[in-house]
């Protein structure tokens, strides 16, 4: 069975004004942010499914019809949809963040429940008991932070900046976790000593567009401007531009974020697919609550060489991106006008038209879907994707 599905908007202040409205073809409101479009069954913002002419929250539909998830999914993940599909428009940098493992999430969620911390409390860290591995595919040039650089690269980066040379000896005699802990606990006087000389030295070059985004100095000044951070109230997260990998993804490329890996989306648009969780442990660059003890408990400080997920090959019309995830997979289906793909799905799936227009056909139903529209496909369904105009869809499902 196939059903029309309508996502949920999130208006976080870092979101852009135009990309998501243009993708989904709706008019914008003045001074409104359109940050994320959620397609899934997370209780805080479930998608709406159209069933026999009526609208129903996807969470309620799955409670009433758990068999649509498929036997294997229910055995492993229970009676819930195990993934969440999103579109993001990152106009301003997101907080540096990481996500817990399944075991860490279960322990943290139970502990905060026991303390009586309300789920909507701004100091609540664990919103559910699930882990949140995630993958993303860039829809534009996309910049992000991803994991700690090789230690030698960090030392080289620090040594090249006189105000950070004092950190070089500290790092030479410490492991990365101890070093990162000292950075995150630094007071304003210490942050000023490290960062103000860099800010003053590079301000003129930044505003003259002479700094390039592969330079961490660029992102310090960019983030201060975008997030209205003053030199008198610096954020320890700014130091992390010198510690973490700065990754540039071209349109169609992607990356996978494991539990514990610190990361931050800096600029661009993307498709994001993750385990169905909203557990975020923040590590700076945010006005929201930063729980340093929990951050240091969960953070993975191993040295990371970013592994870029390559662009979907044009000659493979139906292609599934490769990641280690057990909770989700993302399939890319390309089509020309008149091109038809016949498919079968073993788990519940969410299909979104990213470009063009299709007929989505099952044995009993035909949905005509254009760019920005979506469908829910029940487990075990055989279906056809017929291109009405050139484009592509993405489908979230189990591997």
C-alpha positions in Angstrom: 0.0 0.0 0.0 1.1 3.6 -0.6 -0.2 6.7 1.1 0.4 10.4 0.6 2.6 11.8 3.4 3.0 15.4 4.6 6.0 16.4 6.7 6.4 18.8 9.6 8.2 22.2 9.4 10.7 23.2 12.1 11.4 27.0 12.4 14.8 27.0 14.2 16.5 30.4 14.0 19.5 29.1 12.1 17.3 28.1 9.1 17.1 30.0 5.8 14.1 31.9 4.4 13.6 30.5 0.9 15.2 27.0 0.2 12.6 24.8 1.8 9.6 26.8 0.7 10.9 26.7 -2.9 11.5 23.0 -2.7 8.1 22.3 -1.3 6.3 25.0 -3.3 4.6 27.0 -0.6 4.6 30.8 0.0 6.8 32.2 2.8 5.9 34.4 5.7 8.0 37.5 6.4 10.8 37.2 9.0 10.2 33.4 9.3 13.0 30.8 9.4 12.5 27.5 7.5 15.2 25.2 9.0 14.0 21.6 8.7 11.3 19.5 7.1 10.7 16.2 9.0 9.3 13.1 7.5 8.9 10.4 10.1 7.1 9.4 13.3 9.1 11.2 16.0 6.5 12.1 18.7 7.6 15.8 18.8 6.7 16.4 15.1 5.1 13.4 13.3 4.3 13.5 9.6 0.7 13.4 8.5 -0.6 10.5 6.5 -3.7 10.6 4.3 -5.8 7.5 4.8 -9.2 7.2 3.0 -9.5 10.9 2.6 -8.6 11.7 6.3 -5.5 13.1 7.8 -3.9 11.1 10.6 -0.6 11.5 12.5 1.9 8.9 11.3 2.5 7.9 15.0 -1.3 7.1 15.4 -1.4 5.3 12.1 1.5 3.0 13.1 -0.1 2.3 16.5 -3.2 1.2 14.7 -1.4 -0.7 12.0 2.0 -1.9 13.3 2.2 -4.7 10.7 2.9 -2.1 8.0 6.4 -1.8 9.5 7.3 -5.4 8.5 8.2 -8.4 10.6 11.9 -7.9 10.7 11.6 -4.2 11.6 9.2 -5.0 14.5 11.5 -7.7 15.8 14.5 -5.4 16.0 13.0 -1.9 16.6 9.6 -2.6 18.0 6.4 -0.9 16.9 8.0 2.4 15.9 9.5 3.7 12.6 13.2 3.3 13.2 14.4 6.3 11.2 13.7 10.0 10.5 14.2 11.7 7.1 14.8 15.5 7.0 15.6 18.3 4.7 17.8 21.0 6.2 18.6 24.6 5.1 21.6 25.7 7.2 21.8 29.5 6.8 23.7 30.0 10.1 26.0 27.5 11.8 24.4 24.9 14.1 25.8 24.1 17.5 28.7 21.8 17.8 27.1 18.6 18.9 27.3 14.8 19.2 24.9 12.0 19.8 24.9 9.1 22.3 25.2 5.4 21.7 22.1 3.3 22.4 23.4 2.3 25.8 24.3 5.8 26.7 20.9 7.1 25.6 19.0 4.5 27.7 21.1 5.3 30.8 20.8 9.1 30.3 17.1 9.0 29.6 16.3 6.9 32.6 18.5 9.1 34.9 16.8 12.3 33.8 13.4 10.7 34.2 14.3 9.6 37.7 15.4 13.2 38.5 11.9 14.4 37.3 13.3 16.7 34.5 10.5 17.6 32.2 11.0 16.6 28.5 10.5 20.2 27.5 13.0 21.5 30.1 15.8 23.4 28.3 18.3 21.6 30.5 17.0 18.2 29.5 19.6 16.4 27.4 18.0 13.0 26.7 14.6 13.4 25.0 14.3 9.7 24.3 16.1 6.4 24.9 17.5 5.9 21.3 20.8 6.5 19.7 21.1 8.8 16.7 23.6 7.8 14.1 23.0 9.9 11.0 24.0 10.3 7.4 23.7 13.3 5.1 23.8 14.0 1.4 24.6 17.5 0.3 22.0 19.4 -1.9 24.5 22.3 -2.4 28.1 23.1 -1.6 28.1 22.1 2.1 30.5 22.9 4.9 30.7 21.1 8.2 32.9 20.1 11.1 33.4 16.4 11.6 35.5 14.8 14.3 39.0 15.5 15.6 41.8 16.0 13.1 44.9 13.9 13.3 46.9 15.1 16.3 49.8 16.2 14.1 47.5 18.3 12.0 46.1 19.9 15.1 49.6 20.7 16.4 50.5 22.2 13.0 47.3 24.3 12.9 47.9 25.6 16.5 51.6 26.3 15.9 50.9 28.5 12.9 49.0 31.0 15.1 51.1 32.8 17.8 48.2 33.2 20.3 47.6 29.4 20.1 51.2 28.3 20.5 50.7 27.9 24.2 48.3 25.1 23.4 50.9 23.1 21.5 52.9 22.1 24.5 49.7 21.2 26.4 48.6 18.9 23.6 52.0 17.3 23.2 51.8 16.1 26.8 48.1 15.2 26.9 45.7 12.9 25.2 43.0 14.5 23.1 40.3 14.0 25.6 42.1 15.7 28.5 43.2 18.5 26.1 39.6 19.0 24.8 38.3 19.1 28.4 40.6 21.9 29.3 39.5 23.9 26.2 35.8 23.4 26.9 36.3 24.5 30.6 38.4 27.7 29.7 37.2 31.0 31.1 36.7 34.2 29.2 40.1 35.5 30.0 41.7 32.4 28.6 39.5 32.4 25.5 40.3 36.1 24.9 44.0 35.3 25.1 43.7 32.6 22.5 41.2 34.1 20.1 41.2 37.9 20.2 44.6 38.3 18.5 43.3 36.0 15.7 40.1 38.0 15.4 41.9 41.3 15.2 44.5 40.1 12.8 42.0 38.6 10.4 39.0 40.9 10.6 40.0 43.2 7.7 40.9 40.2 5.5 37.6 38.5 6.3 35.5 41.5 5.4 37.5 41.9 2.2 36.6 38.3 1.3 40.3 37.4 1.3 39.9 34.4 3.7 38.9 31.0 2.2 36.5 28.5 4.0 39.3 25.9 4.3 40.9 28.3 6.8 39.6 27.9 10.4 40.2 31.7 10.9 37.4 32.3 8.3 34.9 30.2 10.3 35.7 31.9 13.6 34.9 35.3 12.1 32.0 33.9 10.0 30.4 32.3 13.1 30.9 35.3 15.3 29.1 37.4 12.6 26.3 34.9 11.9 25.7 34.2 15.6 26.3 37.7 16.9 29.1 36.6 19.2 31.0 39.5 20.7 34.8 39.5 21.5 33.8 40.1 25.1 31.7 37.0 25.3 33.5 34.3 23.4 32.4 30.7 23.1 34.8 27.8 23.7 33.3 26.1 20.6 35.2 28.7 18.5 38.5 27.0 19.4 37.2 23.8 17.9 37.6 25.1 14.4 41.3 24.5 15.0 40.8 21.0 16.4 38.2 19.4 14.1 38.2 18.5 10.5 36.7 21.2 8.3 34.9 19.2 5.5 33.6 20.6 2.2 31.1 18.4 0.5 30.1 19.0 -3.1 26.5 18.6 -4.2 25.6 14.9 -4.1 28.4 13.9 -1.7 27.7 12.8 1.8 29.1 11.8 5.2 28.1 9.5 8.1 28.2 10.6 11.7 28.8 7.8 14.3 27.8 8.0 18.0 30.1 10.3 19.9 31.7 12.0 16.9 31.6 15.8 17.4 30.2 17.7 14.4 28.6 20.9 13.3 26.8 21.9 10.1 28.1 25.3 9.0 26.5 26.2 5.7 24.4 24.7 2.9 21.4 22.5 2.3 21.2 18.7 2.8 19.1 15.6 3.1 19.6 14.0 6.5 18.6 10.5 7.5 19.0 9.3 11.1 17.8 6.9 13.7 14.5 8.3 15.1 15.8 10.3 18.0 16.2 13.9 19.2 19.1 13.3 21.6 21.6 16.1 21.2 24.6 16.8 23.5 25.9 20.3 22.6 29.6 21.3 22.6 29.3 25.1 22.1 28.3 27.7 19.5 24.8 27.8 20.9 22.7 29.8 23.4 21.2 26.5 24.5 22.2 24.4 27.4 25.7 22.9 27.2 26.3 20.1 29.7 30.1 19.9 29.9 30.3 16.8 32.2 27.9 14.8 29.9 29.7 16.1 26.8 33.0 14.8 28.1 31.5 11.5 29.1 30.1 10.8 25.6 32.5 12.5 23.2 34.7 10.3 21.0 38.1 11.9 20.8 39.7 9.5 18.4 41.5 11.0 15.4 39.2 10.9 12.3 40.0 10.9 8.6 36.6 12.0 7.1 35.1 9.3 4.8 33.2 11.0 2.0 30.2 9.1 0.6 30.5 9.5 -3.2 27.9 11.0 -5.5 25.2 8.6 -6.7 26.5 7.2 -10.1 24.4 8.5 -13.0 24.5 5.2 -14.8 23.0 3.4 -11.7 19.4 4.6 -11.9 18.5 2.9 -8.6 21.3 3.3 -6.1 21.6 2.8 -2.3 24.2 4.8 -0.4 26.6 2.7 1.7 26.8 3.4 5.5 27.4 1.1 8.5 23.9 2.0 9.8 21.4 -0.7 10.8 18.5 1.7 11.4 18.2 3.2 8.0 19.4 3.3 4.4 18.8 5.9 1.7 17.9 4.9 -1.9 18.3 7.3 -4.9 16.0 6.7 -7.9 16.7 8.7 -11.1 14.3 8.9 -14.0 13.6 10.6 -17.3 10.1 11.2 -18.7 8.6 7.8 -19.4 11.2 5.8 -17.5 9.7 3.3 -15.1 11.3 1.5 -12.2 9.6 -1.6 -10.6 10.6 -2.1 -7.0 9.7 -4.0 -3.9 10.4 -2.9 -0.3 10.9 -5.2 2.7 10.4 -2.6 5.3 8.2 0.5 5.6 9.6 3.3 3.4 9.3 7.1 3.0 9.7 8.4 -0.6 10.3 12.0 -1.4 10.4 13.6 -4.8 13.4 15.8 -4.9 13.1 16.9 -8.6 10.6 16.4 -11.4 7.3 14.6 -11.2 6.3 10.9 -10.9 3.4 8.5 -10.9 3.8 6.2 -7.9 1.8 3.1 -8.5 0.9 0.1 -6.4 -1.6 -2.7 -7.2 -4.5 -0.7 -5.8 -3.4 3.0 -5.9 -1.8 5.6 -8.1 -0.3 8.8 -6.6 0.9 11.7 -8.8 3.7 13.4 -6.9 5.7 16.4 -7.8 8.9 18.0 -6.4 8.6 18.3 -2.6 5.8 15.7 -2.2 6.1 12.4 -0.3 4.6 9.0 0.2 4.6 6.3 2.9 5.1 2.8 1.5 4.1 -0.2 3.6 6.4 -3.2 4.1 6.3 -5.9 1.5 4.8 -3.6 -1.2 5.6 -3.9 -4.9 5.4 -0.5 -6.6 6.4 1.4 -9.7 8.1 4.8 -10.0 7.2 6.3 -13.4 8.9 9.5 -14.4 6.6 12.2 -15.8 9.5 14.7 -16.0 13.2 14.3 -15.5 14.3 14.1 -11.8 15.0 11.9 -8.8 13.5 10.7 -5.6 15.0 9.5 -2.3 13.6 6.7 -0.3 14.3 6.1 3.4 14.0 2.4 4.5 15.9 -0.3 6.3 19.1 -1.6 4.8 
